[in-house]
Amino acid sequence: MAIHRRRIQQGSVVPVTAPSFIAIVSAQALEDGKLEIPRAVVRQSGDLLAEMILLKVPKGANWVIELTKSNGKIWLQKGWPEFARHYSLEHGSLLLFSFQGDYSCLRVQIFKRNTMEINYPPLEMNYPPNSSITVEMNHASSHDDGPDPFSDNDGPDADDENGDNDDADDGGAHDGI
């Protein structure tokens, strides 16, 4: 987490830790093509956010998403529809964001409505097609110091108990979100 400093009374400085936060994808966010940053995050850190955010997804994908700011609200907008489509986000999908370094980079983990983290699909070479959105892959170096805590070590169907990789009644207590 990034640590920034804010001045308080009489010149003393108190470190402020960049917050991690959760956003639940609504049908409106998918329809409108933008995801609102939670108000508490905007109140605490909105003035520190860059105009372009790098979303770092497990498995090495990086997405550049442009923010829109208006009337005290901030949305992930340009690039968001492609991101949402690529990761098959739906109403009730949960995103866990964590600031990395400064306020221009967010690590994001994606969870389905059944509360299980998704299997991150690979990026196609020409994805997103006919788009100005920047997507890049980080390739692990051969001198990696340890396992990637975001890697999928349980196989392709680890997010689905019955192996059919759908959200049908597989015991997920939150499927009806």
CYANA upper distance limits for C-alpha pairs under 8 A (distance plus 0.5 A):
  1 MET  CA     17 THR  CA      7.17
  1 MET  CA     18 ALA  CA      6.47
  1 MET  CA     19 PRO  CA      8.13
  1 MET  CA     98 SER  CA      7.67
  1 MET  CA     99 PHE  CA      6.33
  1 MET  CA    100 GLN  CA      6.07
  1 MET  CA    101 GLY  CA      6.94
  2 ALA  CA     17 THR  CA      6.47
  2 ALA  CA     18 ALA  CA      5.81
  2 ALA  CA     99 PHE  CA      7.07
  2 ALA  CA    100 GLN  CA      6.57
  2 ALA  CA    101 GLY  CA      5.36
  2 ALA  CA    102 ASP  CA      6.21
  2 ALA  CA    103 TYR  CA      8.43
  3 ILE  CA     15 PRO  CA      6.73
  3 ILE  CA     16 VAL  CA      6.11
  3 ILE  CA     17 THR  CA      5.06
  3 ILE  CA     18 ALA  CA      6.57
  4 HIS  CA     15 PRO  CA      6.14
  4 HIS  CA     16 VAL  CA      5.63
  4 HIS  CA     17 THR  CA      6.83
  4 HIS  CA     18 ALA  CA      7.84
  5 ARG  CA     13 VAL  CA      6.70
  5 ARG  CA     14 VAL  CA      6.18
  5 ARG  CA     15 PRO  CA      4.91
  5 ARG  CA     16 VAL  CA      6.00
  6 ARG  CA     13 VAL  CA      6.28
  6 ARG  CA     14 VAL  CA      6.27
  6 ARG  CA     15 PRO  CA      7.00
  6 ARG  CA     16 VAL  CA      7.22
  7 ARG  CA     11 GLY  CA      6.54
  7 ARG  CA     12 SER  CA      6.48
  7 ARG  CA     13 VAL  CA      5.27
  7 ARG  CA     14 VAL  CA      7.12
  8 ILE  CA     12 SER  CA      6.24
  8 ILE  CA     13 VAL  CA      6.70
  8 ILE  CA     14 VAL  CA      7.76
 18 ALA  CA     45 SER  CA      7.99
 18 ALA  CA     99 PHE  CA      6.74
 18 ALA  CA    103 TYR  CA      8.39
 19 PRO  CA     41 VAL  CA      7.76
 19 PRO  CA     98 SER  CA      7.34
 19 PRO  CA     99 PHE  CA      7.36
 20 SER  CA     96 LEU  CA      7.85
 20 SER  CA     97 PHE  CA      6.04
 20 SER  CA     98 SER  CA      4.79
 20 SER  CA     99 PHE  CA      6.85
 21 PHE  CA     38 PRO  CA      8.46
 21 PHE  CA     41 VAL  CA      7.98
 21 PHE  CA     96 LEU  CA      6.47
 21 PHE  CA     97 PHE  CA      5.78
 21 PHE  CA     98 SER  CA      7.07
 22 ILE  CA     94 LEU  CA      7.42
 22 ILE  CA     95 LEU  CA      6.09
 22 ILE  CA     96 LEU  CA      5.10
 22 ILE  CA     97 PHE  CA      6.56
 23 ALA  CA     37 ILE  CA      7.77
 23 ALA  CA     38 PRO  CA      7.40
 23 ALA  CA     94 LEU  CA      6.43
 23 ALA  CA     95 LEU  CA      5.73
 23 ALA  CA     96 LEU  CA      7.17
 23 ALA  CA     97 PHE  CA      8.34
 24 ILE  CA     91 HIS  CA      8.33
 24 ILE  CA     92 GLY  CA      6.30
 24 ILE  CA     93 SER  CA      6.28
 24 ILE  CA     94 LEU  CA      5.03
 24 ILE  CA     95 LEU  CA      6.75
 25 VAL  CA     29 ALA  CA      6.83
 25 VAL  CA     30 LEU  CA      7.94
 25 VAL  CA     35 LEU  CA      7.75
 25 VAL  CA     89 LEU  CA      7.96
 25 VAL  CA     90 GLU  CA      7.19
 25 VAL  CA     91 HIS  CA      5.86
 25 VAL  CA     92 GLY  CA      5.86
 25 VAL  CA     93 SER  CA      5.76
 25 VAL  CA     94 LEU  CA      6.71
 25 VAL  CA     95 LEU  CA      8.08
 26 SER  CA     30 LEU  CA      7.15
 26 SER  CA     90 GLU  CA      7.92
 26 SER  CA     91 HIS  CA      5.17
 26 SER  CA     92 GLY  CA      6.64
 26 SER  CA     93 SER  CA      8.40
 27 ALA  CA     31 GLU  CA      6.62
 27 ALA  CA     90 GLU  CA      7.54
 27 ALA  CA     91 HIS  CA      5.37
 28 GLN  CA     32 ASP  CA      6.30
 29 ALA  CA     33 GLY  CA      6.29
 29 ALA  CA     34 LYS  CA      5.70
 29 ALA  CA     35 LEU  CA      5.62
 29 ALA  CA     36 GLU  CA      8.05
 30 LEU  CA     34 LYS  CA      7.25
 30 LEU  CA     35 LEU  CA      8.20
 30 LEU  CA     81 PRO  CA      7.59
 30 LEU  CA     84 ALA  CA      7.93
 30 LEU  CA     90 GLU  CA      7.93
 30 LEU  CA     91 HIS  CA      8.22
 33 GLY  CA     77 GLN  CA      6.92
 33 GLY  CA     80 TRP  CA      6.89
 33 GLY  CA     81 PRO  CA      5.62
 34 LYS  CA     75 TRP  CA      6.44
 34 LYS  CA     76 LEU  CA      5.98
 34 LYS  CA     77 GLN  CA      4.94
 34 LYS  CA     78 LYS  CA      8.16
 34 LYS  CA     80 TRP  CA      6.49
 34 LYS  CA     81 PRO  CA      7.51
 35 LEU  CA     75 TRP  CA      5.71
 35 LEU  CA     76 LEU  CA      5.62
 35 LEU  CA     77 GLN  CA      7.15
 35 LEU  CA     80 TRP  CA      7.84
 36 GLU  CA     73 LYS  CA      7.83
 36 GLU  CA     74 ILE  CA      6.37
 36 GLU  CA     75 TRP  CA      4.67
 36 GLU  CA     76 LEU  CA      6.86
 37 ILE  CA     41 VAL  CA      7.33
 37 ILE  CA     42 VAL  CA      7.25
 37 ILE  CA     73 LYS  CA      7.97
 37 ILE  CA     74 ILE  CA      6.12
 37 ILE  CA     75 TRP  CA      6.05
 37 ILE  CA     76 LEU  CA      7.64
 38 PRO  CA     42 VAL  CA      6.97
 39 ARG  CA     43 ARG  CA      6.58
 39 ARG  CA     73 LYS  CA      7.56
 40 ALA  CA     44 GLN  CA      6.72
 41 VAL  CA     45 SER  CA      6.13
 41 VAL  CA     46 GLY  CA      7.05
 42 VAL  CA     46 GLY  CA      4.46
 42 VAL  CA     47 ASP  CA      8.01
 42 VAL  CA     72 GLY  CA      8.04
 42 VAL  CA     73 LYS  CA      7.47
 42 VAL  CA     74 ILE  CA      7.48
 45 SER  CA     49 LEU  CA      7.17
 46 GLY  CA     74 ILE  CA      8.06
 48 LEU  CA    103 TYR  CA      6.63
 49 LEU  CA     53 ILE  CA      8.46
 49 LEU  CA    103 TYR  CA      5.49
 49 LEU  CA    104 SER  CA      6.72
 50 ALA  CA     67 LEU  CA      8.34
 50 ALA  CA    103 TYR  CA      6.69
 50 ALA  CA    104 SER  CA      5.65
 51 GLU  CA     66 GLU  CA      6.53
 51 GLU  CA     67 LEU  CA      5.81
 51 GLU  CA     68 THR  CA      8.04
 51 GLU  CA    104 SER  CA      8.37
 52 MET  CA     64 VAL  CA      7.07
 52 MET  CA     65 ILE  CA      6.18
 52 MET  CA     66 GLU  CA      4.92
 52 MET  CA     67 LEU  CA      6.36
 52 MET  CA    104 SER  CA      7.10
 53 ILE  CA     64 VAL  CA      6.24
 53 ILE  CA     65 ILE  CA      5.73
 53 ILE  CA     66 GLU  CA      6.69
 53 ILE  CA     67 LEU  CA      7.61
 53 ILE  CA    103 TYR  CA      8.30
 53 ILE  CA    104 SER  CA      5.23
 53 ILE  CA    105 CYS  CA      6.02
 53 ILE  CA    106 LEU  CA      7.53
 54 LEU  CA     62 ASN  CA      6.88
 54 LEU  CA     63 TRP  CA      6.08
 54 LEU  CA     64 VAL  CA      5.11
 54 LEU  CA     65 ILE  CA      6.78
 54 LEU  CA    104 SER  CA      6.62
 54 LEU  CA    105 CYS  CA      5.11
 54 LEU  CA    106 LEU  CA      6.60
 55 LEU  CA     62 ASN  CA      6.02
 55 LEU  CA     63 TRP  CA      5.51
 55 LEU  CA     64 VAL  CA      6.80
 55 LEU  CA     65 ILE  CA      7.64
 55 LEU  CA    105 CYS  CA      6.56
 55 LEU  CA    106 LEU  CA      5.47
 55 LEU  CA    107 ARG  CA      6.26
 55 LEU  CA    108 VAL  CA      6.90
 56 LYS  CA     60 GLY  CA      7.45
 56 LYS  CA     61 ALA  CA      6.51
 56 LYS  CA     62 ASN  CA      5.08
 56 LYS  CA     63 TRP  CA      7.10
 56 LYS  CA    105 CYS  CA      7.77
 56 LYS  CA    106 LEU  CA      6.56
 56 LYS  CA    107 ARG  CA      5.07
 56 LYS  CA    108 VAL  CA      6.50
 57 VAL  CA     61 ALA  CA      5.72
 57 VAL  CA     62 ASN  CA      6.64
 57 VAL  CA     63 TRP  CA      8.49
 57 VAL  CA    107 ARG  CA      6.60
 57 VAL  CA    108 VAL  CA      5.90
 57 VAL  CA    109 GLN  CA      6.95
 58 PRO  CA    108 VAL  CA      8.01
 58 PRO  CA    109 GLN  CA      7.38
 58 PRO  CA    120 TYR  CA      7.69
 58 PRO  CA    150 PHE  CA      5.77
 58 PRO  CA    151 SER  CA      7.12
 59 LYS  CA    120 TYR  CA      7.44
 59 LYS  CA    150 PHE  CA      7.58
 59 LYS  CA    151 SER  CA      6.83
 60 GLY  CA    137 MET  CA      5.79
 60 GLY  CA    138 ASN  CA      5.26
 60 GLY  CA    139 HIS  CA      7.21
 61 ALA  CA    123 LEU  CA      7.97
 61 ALA  CA    135 VAL  CA      7.40
 61 ALA  CA    136 GLU  CA      6.32
 61 ALA  CA    137 MET  CA      5.18
 61 ALA  CA    138 ASN  CA      7.00
 62 ASN  CA    135 VAL  CA      6.02
 62 ASN  CA    136 GLU  CA      5.73
 62 ASN  CA    137 MET  CA      6.68
 62 ASN  CA    138 ASN  CA      8.16
 63 TRP  CA     79 GLY  CA      8.25
 63 TRP  CA     83 PHE  CA      8.02
 63 TRP  CA    133 ILE  CA      8.05
 63 TRP  CA    134 THR  CA      6.56
 63 TRP  CA    135 VAL  CA      5.22
 63 TRP  CA    136 GLU  CA      7.35
 64 VAL  CA     79 GLY  CA      7.43
 64 VAL  CA    133 ILE  CA      7.04
 64 VAL  CA    134 THR  CA      5.97
 64 VAL  CA    135 VAL  CA      7.05
 65 ILE  CA     76 LEU  CA      6.86
 65 ILE  CA     77 GLN  CA      7.16
 65 ILE  CA     78 LYS  CA      6.19
 65 ILE  CA     79 GLY  CA      5.46
 65 ILE  CA     80 TRP  CA      6.84
 65 ILE  CA    133 ILE  CA      8.04
 66 GLU  CA     76 LEU  CA      6.67
 66 GLU  CA     77 GLN  CA      6.25
 66 GLU  CA     78 LYS  CA      5.41
 66 GLU  CA     79 GLY  CA      7.19
 67 LEU  CA     74 ILE  CA      7.13
 67 LEU  CA     75 TRP  CA      6.04
 67 LEU  CA     76 LEU  CA      5.29
 67 LEU  CA     77 GLN  CA      6.13
 67 LEU  CA     78 LYS  CA      7.51
 68 THR  CA     74 ILE  CA      6.12
 68 THR  CA     75 TRP  CA      5.74
 68 THR  CA     76 LEU  CA      7.10
 68 THR  CA     77 GLN  CA      6.79
 69 LYS  CA     73 LYS  CA      6.25
 69 LYS  CA     74 ILE  CA      4.99
 69 LYS  CA     75 TRP  CA      7.10
 70 SER  CA     74 ILE  CA      7.02
 76 LEU  CA     80 TRP  CA      6.55
 77 GLN  CA     81 PRO  CA      7.99
 78 LYS  CA    133 ILE  CA      8.32
 79 GLY  CA     83 PHE  CA      6.77
 79 GLY  CA    133 ILE  CA      6.22
 80 TRP  CA     84 ALA  CA      6.50
 81 PRO  CA     85 ARG  CA      6.54
 82 GLU  CA     86 HIS  CA      6.48
 82 GLU  CA    128 PRO  CA      7.21
 83 PHE  CA     87 TYR  CA      6.80
 84 ALA  CA     88 SER  CA      6.42
 84 ALA  CA     89 LEU  CA      5.55
 84 ALA  CA     90 GLU  CA      8.49
 85 ARG  CA     89 LEU  CA      6.88
 86 HIS  CA    121 PRO  CA      8.30
 87 TYR  CA    120 TYR  CA      7.59
 87 TYR  CA    121 PRO  CA      7.55
 89 LEU  CA     93 SER  CA      6.43
 89 LEU  CA    112 LYS  CA      8.39
 91 HIS  CA    177 ILE  CA      8.48
 92 GLY  CA    112 LYS  CA      7.82
 92 GLY  CA    113 ARG  CA      5.84
 92 GLY  CA    177 ILE  CA      6.12
 93 SER  CA    110 ILE  CA      7.69
 93 SER  CA    111 PHE  CA      6.33
 93 SER  CA    112 LYS  CA      5.40
 93 SER  CA    113 ARG  CA      5.71
 94 LEU  CA    110 ILE  CA      6.46
 94 LEU  CA    111 PHE  CA      5.53
 94 LEU  CA    112 LYS  CA      6.94
 94 LEU  CA    113 ARG  CA      7.58
 94 LEU  CA    115 THR  CA      8.35
 95 LEU  CA    108 VAL  CA      6.90
 95 LEU  CA    109 GLN  CA      6.21
 95 LEU  CA    110 ILE  CA      5.26
 95 LEU  CA    111 PHE  CA      6.77
 96 LEU  CA    108 VAL  CA      5.96
 96 LEU  CA    109 GLN  CA      5.64
 96 LEU  CA    110 ILE  CA      7.06
 97 PHE  CA    106 LEU  CA      6.48
 97 PHE  CA    107 ARG  CA      6.09
 97 PHE  CA    108 VAL  CA      5.06
 97 PHE  CA    109 GLN  CA      7.23
 98 SER  CA    106 LEU  CA      5.88
 98 SER  CA    107 ARG  CA      5.61
 98 SER  CA    108 VAL  CA      7.05
 99 PHE  CA    103 TYR  CA      6.86
 99 PHE  CA    104 SER  CA      8.38
 99 PHE  CA    105 CYS  CA      6.43
 99 PHE  CA    106 LEU  CA      5.01
 99 PHE  CA    107 ARG  CA      6.78
100 GLN  CA    105 CYS  CA      5.95
100 GLN  CA    106 LEU  CA      6.16
100 GLN  CA    107 ARG  CA      7.06
101 GLY  CA    105 CYS  CA      7.43
109 GLN  CA    117 GLU  CA      7.81
110 ILE  CA    117 GLU  CA      6.23
110 ILE  CA    118 ILE  CA      6.57
111 PHE  CA    115 THR  CA      6.14
111 PHE  CA    116 MET  CA      5.83
111 PHE  CA    117 GLU  CA      4.58
111 PHE  CA    118 ILE  CA      6.11
112 LYS  CA    116 MET  CA      6.04
112 LYS  CA    117 GLU  CA      6.64
112 LYS  CA    118 ILE  CA      6.78
113 ARG  CA    167 ASP  CA      8.30
113 ARG  CA    172 GLY  CA      8.49
113 ARG  CA    174 HIS  CA      6.63
113 ARG  CA    175 ASP  CA      5.66
113 ARG  CA    176 GLY  CA      8.02
113 ARG  CA    177 ILE  CA      7.16
114 ASN  CA    167 ASP  CA      7.39
114 ASN  CA    172 GLY  CA      5.07
114 ASN  CA    173 ALA  CA      7.16
114 ASN  CA    174 HIS  CA      5.76
114 ASN  CA    175 ASP  CA      5.32
115 THR  CA    172 GLY  CA      7.55
115 THR  CA    174 HIS  CA      7.33
116 MET  CA    159 ASP  CA      5.98
116 MET  CA    160 ASP  CA      8.19
117 GLU  CA    159 ASP  CA      6.77
118 ILE  CA    159 ASP  CA      6.78
119 ASN  CA    152 ASP  CA      7.67
119 ASN  CA    156 PRO  CA      7.29
119 ASN  CA    157 ASP  CA      8.27
119 ASN  CA    158 ALA  CA      8.39
119 ASN  CA    159 ASP  CA      7.52
123 LEU  CA    127 TYR  CA      6.85
124 GLU  CA    128 PRO  CA      8.35
127 TYR  CA    135 VAL  CA      8.26
128 PRO  CA    133 ILE  CA      7.63
128 PRO  CA    135 VAL  CA      8.37
140 ALA  CA    144 ASP  CA      7.33
147 PRO  CA    151 SER  CA      8.24
152 ASP  CA    156 PRO  CA      8.32
152 ASP  CA    158 ALA  CA      8.40
154 ASP  CA    158 ALA  CA      5.77
157 ASP  CA    161 GLU  CA      8.14
157 ASP  CA    163 GLY  CA      5.93
157 ASP  CA    164 ASP  CA      7.98
157 ASP  CA    165 ASN  CA      6.58
158 ALA  CA    163 GLY  CA      8.19
159 ASP  CA    165 ASN  CA      7.73
160 ASP  CA    164 ASP  CA      7.28
160 ASP  CA    165 ASN  CA      5.89
160 ASP  CA    166 ASP  CA      7.61
160 ASP  CA    167 ASP  CA      8.37
160 ASP  CA    170 ASP  CA      7.65
161 GLU  CA    170 ASP  CA      6.97
162 ASN  CA    170 ASP  CA      7.13
167 ASP  CA    175 ASP  CA      7.82
169 ASP  CA    175 ASP  CA      8.29
